[in-house]
Amino acid sequence: MEQKTSMNNHPPKMNSKQKLILFPFPYQGHITPMLHLANKLSTKSFSITIIQTRFNSLDPTRFPNFTFHLIQDDIPPNSQVSSDNLVESMSASQLRIHCREPFRECLGRILDDVNAQEERVCCLIYDPAWPFAGFVAESFKLPKIVLRTSSVSAFVVNDCLPLLRDKGCFLPGVKPEEPIDEIPPLKVRDLPEEEHHDILAAVVKQTKASDGVICNTFEELESSSISKVRKILSTVPVFPIGPMHKYSAPSTTSIWAQDESSISWLNTKAPGSVLYVSFGSVVSMEKSEFLEIAWGLANSKQSFLWVVRSGLSRGSEASDLFPEGYLEIVSDRGHIVKWAPQLEVLAHPAVGGFFTHSGWNSTVESISEGVPMICLPFLVDQAMNARYVSEVWKIGVLLEDGIRRDDIERGIRKLMVEVDCEEMRSRAMALKECAMKSCTEGGSSYESLEALARYISSL
């Protein structure tokens, strides 16, 4: 692979750290792994500079070892991203265009300052959801590495989308249950919605044009897909270094305040007895769907910790969501919070299952703690992740025929108390062991991280 030459050619001063510039996409699911990466690379003799938008910006005082630069984004104050406006919020009219010039100007100023101090920036590490960041880096002759925040398997699927469109997989009348021979075990229903295809194509393009790819996964989890991606990318090195949340203290990467009562409540519960319920930071559902989930939880008779954040149900606040008498019915076994310290929750011995939207961060975090899942996917890559959980790793139950209380109740009982639960839990614990070994000296992710650090230093 032809290596790019940085514009700052001065040799670094003695005893000075090599510098890295990171540019996360400003959604919680994208910021989280970027911060985990920053924390780990800062222990490898790299100094970290983060360029961030005002939208969903982090408080720099929480990260005293990093340098932050803010850029304008033209997003109205108090805006929220949900599954209802995800495409619009990522579209050319907002983040994808308005941030380009502010980013270019900010990057130029940083590089000028570095040159003036006769120091060196090794590369830009950015989220490929930014369609312009790699091209801007090229204009400064700055090497560029992308951080994938979804699974490696999802990249394989996204790279196949043009072929699948030509085959007619997205035509009206195609059965959702139709298997896709090119990417088993996926079905037509698991593919990303067509409205997301342009964005996903841009992500694939950015990834292929990069000087390296960092992935939040580990060889033992996605070995087949990792091999396929290495063939697809050919000369671009791929670094699977996950699970990346193991690189940070549990509560440092959340945009929102976390309710620590989650942990004190879990402390009162028996081992493996609690179902943790969270649908991430973006999912939005109808109130009728929310109520089906609520009654499914109540009717299961299982203890549960449920994250009910603002915006989870369209047009309703948390205080207006629950039917009369519901909170009294579940008071002995249900605990409801606006946002939970998820990493600590999943690691808690009282948690025996995770009812999830199957976002990639949540999936990897659950796998890494040996917690089996009930999967209720909503958009983009979540159905793919859920299919792998249920049919490849066999560590969960997939709900794919709508949101109905009876199905939810059955799924919860299958995960938590029926005969099958022990087999799922055993497989989940085996994957947890693989995840732990991958991060220890000699493990696949440990060695990949060491190779990444050497590669960055060589750019």
GUMARDREN-808074 format. One line per field, with one value per residue (C-alpha): x, y, z; residue number from 1. Coordinates in steps of 0.05 Angstrom, whole numbers. Layout:
// residues N
X = X; ...;
Y = Y; ...;
Z = Z; ...;
resi = NUM; ...;
END
This chain:
// residues 459
X = 0; 25; 34; 16; 67; 45; 50; 87; 155; 192; 222; 187; 222; 257; 210; 148; 89; 67; 0; -65; -127; -194; -260; -320; -390; -434; -482; -474; -463; -406; -375; -369; -320; -280; -269; -251; -199; -173; -165; -125; -81; -64; -29; 13; 53; 5; -25; -98; -134; -208; -247; -321; -385; -424; -482; -474; -407; -369; -348; -272; -263; -281; -221; -163; -111; -143; -145; -212; -232; -304; -331; -398; -450; -513; -557; -610; -598; -634; -641; -649; -632; -681; -698; -751; -701; -637; -631; -648; -599; -543; -562; -526; -569; -541; -479; -451; -443; -443; -385; -338; -308; -306; -270; -221; -205; -198; -153; -110; -101; -81; -30; -2; 6; 40; 88; 105; 125; 165; 122; 85; 14; 16; -54; -127; -173; -244; -313; -329; -399; -365; -364; -312; -261; -216; -214; -197; -141; -114; -112; -64; -25; -45; -53; -124; -151; -225; -257; -316; -370; -412; -395; -347; -404; -445; -389; -392; -467; -461; -409; -457; -517; -507; -505; -566; -604; -587; -613; -679; -676; -709; -765; -837; -864; -798; -812; -779; -761; -723; -651; -593; -544; -486; -487; -516; -551; -583; -652; -682; -716; -647; -621; -616; -674; -664; -668; -601; -564; -533; -504; -478; -447; -410; -385; -359; -325; -290; -268; -238; -201; -170; -100; -125; -188; -199; -256; -292; -293; -246; -222; -257; -325; -325; -268; -303; -325; -257; -225; -275; -262; -187; -198; -246; -198; -137; -80; -114; -93; -150; -142; -196; -180; -246; -281; -260; -302; -250; -203; -241; -271; -344; -378; -333; -362; -436; -465; -521; -525; -529; -576; -532; -593; -591; -532; -558; -624; -587; -549; -614; -628; -607; -553; -578; -649; -656; -670; -637; -679; -651; -662; -603; -598; -635; -694; -763; -827; -903; -936; -976; -910; -883; -944; -937; -865; -889; -942; -896; -847; -901; -933; -866; -863; -788; -749; -726; -685; -714; -683; -739; -704; -734; -757; -764; -838; -859; -894; -895; -853; -835; -885; -943; -924; -947; -1020; -1055; -1032; -975; -919; -954; -962; -887; -861; -831; -793; -786; -738; -744; -690; -678; -607; -565; -490; -495; -426; -433; -503; -483; -424; -468; -480; -554; -564; -583; -607; -608; -670; -637; -646; -582; -539; -467; -440; -494; -484; -408; -416; -467; -424; -363; -401; -431; -502; -551; -600; -671; -664; -715; -680; -707; -661; -598; -551; -591; -628; -562; -532; -595; -592; -520; -538; -595; -569; -493; -471; -537; -537; -605; -677; -698; -766; -780; -855; -876; -880; -932; -936; -947; -885; -845; -868; -849; -782; -766; -784; -744; -683; -689; -722; -736; -690; -659; -633; -577; -550; -552; -520; -465; -450; -451; -401; -355; -355; -341; -280; -257; -267; -226; -170; -168; -150; -96; -23; -16; -90; -115; -140; -79; -32; -75; -73; 3; 7; -38; 6; 68; 32; 9; 80; 105; 59;
Y = 0; 69; 108; 182; 233; 281; 355; 364; 336; 363; 308; 305; 339; 293; 265; 294; 250; 235; 269; 239; 278; 243; 263; 225; 228; 262; 206; 168; 101; 132; 175; 118; 73; 134; 154; 82; 84; 152; 127; 66; 102; 155; 99; 83; 148; 186; 253; 260; 319; 312; 355; 354; 388; 432; 383; 328; 358; 328; 367; 374; 378; 304; 287; 330; 290; 306; 371; 390; 436; 455; 466; 496; 448; 491; 443; 479; 477; 421; 379; 304; 247; 190; 133; 180; 232; 192; 198; 272; 288; 252; 283; 334; 390; 385; 351; 323; 391; 445; 415; 407; 477; 486; 419; 439; 505; 472; 417; 469; 510; 449; 427; 498; 500; 432; 454; 517; 474; 427; 369; 316; 292; 218; 214; 231; 177; 191; 160; 142; 169; 235; 235; 290; 278; 232; 279; 339; 299; 282; 356; 365; 302; 274; 198; 177; 117; 101; 73; 28; 32; -24; -97; -123; -167; -104; -77; -141; -132; -58; -73; -123; -76; -55; -129; -144; -87; -113; -182; -150; -161; -93; -99; -99; -169; -200; -244; -219; -291; -302; -324; -287; -338; -288; -271; -327; -331; -265; -258; -202; -174; -164; -116; -41; 1; 32; 102; 88; 61; 126; 139; 67; 72; 134; 98; 40; 90; 125; 59; 34; 100; 100; 82; 34; 8; -1; -47; -57; -133; -192; -247; -303; -268; -249; -289; -304; -233; -205; -250; -226; -153; -162; -189; -133; -79; -115; -66; -30; -60; -80; -78; -116; -91; -101; -105; -32; -15; -53; 5; 56; 65; 44; 112; 160; 159; 174; 239; 236; 234; 162; 140; 105; 79; 23; -8; -1; -33; -90; -102; -125; -178; -251; -271; -278; -257; -189; -172; -107; -70; -14; 6; 53; 128; 133; 85; 116; 76; 87; 91; 28; -10; 17; -9; -78; -80; -55; -109; -162; -145; -144; -210; -246; -241; -230; -174; -120; -56; -13; 49; 96; 157; 220; 208; 133; 138; 188; 249; 225; 239; 183; 208; 200; 132; 82; 61; 75; 27; -2; 24; -5; -72; -78; -40; -101; -126; -68; -9; 46; 99; 152; 127; 73; 60; 3; -26; -31; -59; -114; -133; -139; -210; -198; -188; -252; -223; -161; -139; -97; -62; -98; -38; -60; -27; -60; -127; -128; -103; -158; -212; -188; -199; -266; -239; -271; -226; -215; -177; -127; -92; -28; 0; -1; -57; -79; -135; -163; -162; -195; -250; -266; -266; -316; -361; -356; -347; -376; -332; -300; -297; -256; -221; -208; -211; -144; -120; -161; -172; -247; -256; -212; -251; -317; -290; -266; -332; -370; -327; -325; -388; -443; -502; -468; -410; -452; -470; -398; -375; -427; -404; -331; -347; -382; -320; -277; -320; -310; -235; -233; -275; -232; -170; -203; -208; -254; -249; -230; -160; -146; -163; -124; -63; -68; -73; -12; 29; 10; 24; 94; 111; 90; 136;
Z = 0; -18; 46; 50; 75; 129; 116; 182; 165; 225; 269; 337; 395; 444; 496; 461; 447; 376; 364; 339; 316; 326; 295; 322; 291; 343; 362; 427; 391; 351; 405; 455; 416; 393; 466; 485; 429; 452; 523; 500; 450; 502; 541; 479; 481; 435; 454; 435; 403; 390; 341; 359; 337; 384; 376; 429; 450; 509; 570; 562; 637; 641; 597; 623; 584; 517; 477; 448; 390; 375; 305; 283; 256; 243; 283; 325; 400; 438; 375; 385; 339; 335; 288; 259; 235; 229; 153; 155; 210; 173; 106; 63; 90; 160; 189; 124; 89; 142; 180; 121; 120; 195; 199; 145; 180; 248; 222; 186; 249; 289; 238; 234; 309; 309; 254; 292; 352; 307; 329; 289; 277; 257; 227; 231; 260; 240; 234; 162; 172; 156; 80; 74; 130; 90; 30; 75; 107; 38; 20; 79; 60; 128; 134; 152; 190; 199; 261; 245; 299; 271; 260; 208; 182; 169; 125; 83; 75; 58; 5; -25; -29; -103; -122; -80; -112; -181; -159; -141; -65; -54; -105; -81; -70; -48; 13; 77; 95; 31; 49; 17; -11; -15; 59; 101; 149; 132; 102; 60; 122; 155; 102; 114; 90; 22; 51; 85; 24; 1; 70; 75; 6; 27; 90; 46; 0; 58; 87; 21; 11; 80; 103; 156; 189; 264; 284; 350; 346; 358; 313; 350; 343; 269; 239; 173; 162; 181; 129; 76; 93; 88; 17; -1; 24; -3; 13; 71; 138; 185; 261; 302; 372; 409; 455; 460; 522; 562; 550; 592; 661; 656; 663; 625; 555; 563; 537; 587; 663; 688; 744; 794; 831; 779; 814; 885; 862; 828; 892; 924; 871; 865; 815; 744; 762; 728; 655; 634; 582; 539; 467; 460; 447; 380; 376; 377; 377; 378; 446; 429; 418; 483; 520; 489; 516; 584; 590; 563; 619; 672; 649; 648; 724; 719; 752; 704; 701; 644; 613; 591; 563; 534; 463; 469; 453; 399; 426; 498; 560; 608; 660; 610; 582; 633; 641; 707; 761; 721; 765; 826; 792; 778; 838; 873; 812; 763; 767; 715; 700; 647; 632; 663; 669; 619; 625; 701; 694; 645; 689; 751; 776; 784; 709; 672; 606; 562; 523; 469; 402; 379; 366; 357; 420; 462; 428; 440; 511; 527; 494; 534; 599; 581; 581; 531; 494; 471; 406; 381; 322; 293; 238; 196; 221; 281; 246; 220; 290; 318; 266; 285; 359; 349; 292; 289; 361; 388; 450; 444; 423; 362; 361; 287; 278; 307; 378; 416; 491; 486; 442; 489; 550; 517; 495; 565; 597; 545; 559; 635; 663; 611; 595; 534; 577; 607; 538; 515; 579; 572; 501; 522; 578; 528; 484; 545; 558; 485; 492; 555; 525; 463; 504; 546; 526; 467; 450; 381; 400; 443; 386; 336; 381; 387; 311; 304; 350; 310; 244; 267; 289; 220; 180;
resi = 1; 2; 3; 4; 5; 6; 7; 8; 9; 10; 11; 12; 13; 14; 15; 16; 17; 18; 19; 20; 21; 22; 23; 24; 25; 26; 27; 28; 29; 30; 31; 32; 33; 34; 35; 36; 37; 38; 39; 40; 41; 42; 43; 44; 45; 46; 47; 48; 49; 50; 51; 52; 53; 54; 55; 56; 57; 58; 59; 60; 61; 62; 63; 64; 65; 66; 67; 68; 69; 70; 71; 72; 73; 74; 75; 76; 77; 78; 79; 80; 81; 82; 83; 84; 85; 86; 87; 88; 89; 90; 91; 92; 93; 94; 95; 96; 97; 98; 99; 100; 101; 102; 103; 104; 105; 106; 107; 108; 109; 110; 111; 112; 113; 114; 115; 116; 117; 118; 119; 120; 121; 122; 123; 124; 125; 126; 127; 128; 129; 130; 131; 132; 133; 134; 135; 136; 137; 138; 139; 140; 141; 142; 143; 144; 145; 146; 147; 148; 149; 150; 151; 152; 153; 154; 155; 156; 157; 158; 159; 160; 161; 162; 163; 164; 165; 166; 167; 168; 169; 170; 171; 172; 173; 174; 175; 176; 177; 178; 179; 180; 181; 182; 183; 184; 185; 186; 187; 188; 189; 190; 191; 192; 193; 194; 195; 196; 197; 198; 199; 200; 201; 202; 203; 204; 205; 206; 207; 208; 209; 210; 211; 212; 213; 214; 215; 216; 217; 218; 219; 220; 221; 222; 223; 224; 225; 226; 227; 228; 229; 230; 231; 232; 233; 234; 235; 236; 237; 238; 239; 240; 241; 242; 243; 244; 245; 246; 247; 248; 249; 250; 251; 252; 253; 254; 255; 256; 257; 258; 259; 260; 261; 262; 263; 264; 265; 266; 267; 268; 269; 270; 271; 272; 273; 274; 275; 276; 277; 278; 279; 280; 281; 282; 283; 284; 285; 286; 287; 288; 289; 290; 291; 292; 293; 294; 295; 296; 297; 298; 299; 300; 301; 302; 303; 304; 305; 306; 307; 308; 309; 310; 311; 312; 313; 314; 315; 316; 317; 318; 319; 320; 321; 322; 323; 324; 325; 326; 327; 328; 329; 330; 331; 332; 333; 334; 335; 336; 337; 338; 339; 340; 341; 342; 343; 344; 345; 346; 347; 348; 349; 350; 351; 352; 353; 354; 355; 356; 357; 358; 359; 360; 361; 362; 363; 364; 365; 366; 367; 368; 369; 370; 371; 372; 373; 374; 375; 376; 377; 378; 379; 380; 381; 382; 383; 384; 385; 386; 387; 388; 389; 390; 391; 392; 393; 394; 395; 396; 397; 398; 399; 400; 401; 402; 403; 404; 405; 406; 407; 408; 409; 410; 411; 412; 413; 414; 415; 416; 417; 418; 419; 420; 421; 422; 423; 424; 425; 426; 427; 428; 429; 430; 431; 432; 433; 434; 435; 436; 437; 438; 439; 440; 441; 442; 443; 444; 445; 446; 447; 448; 449; 450; 451; 452; 453; 454; 455; 456; 457; 458; 459;
END
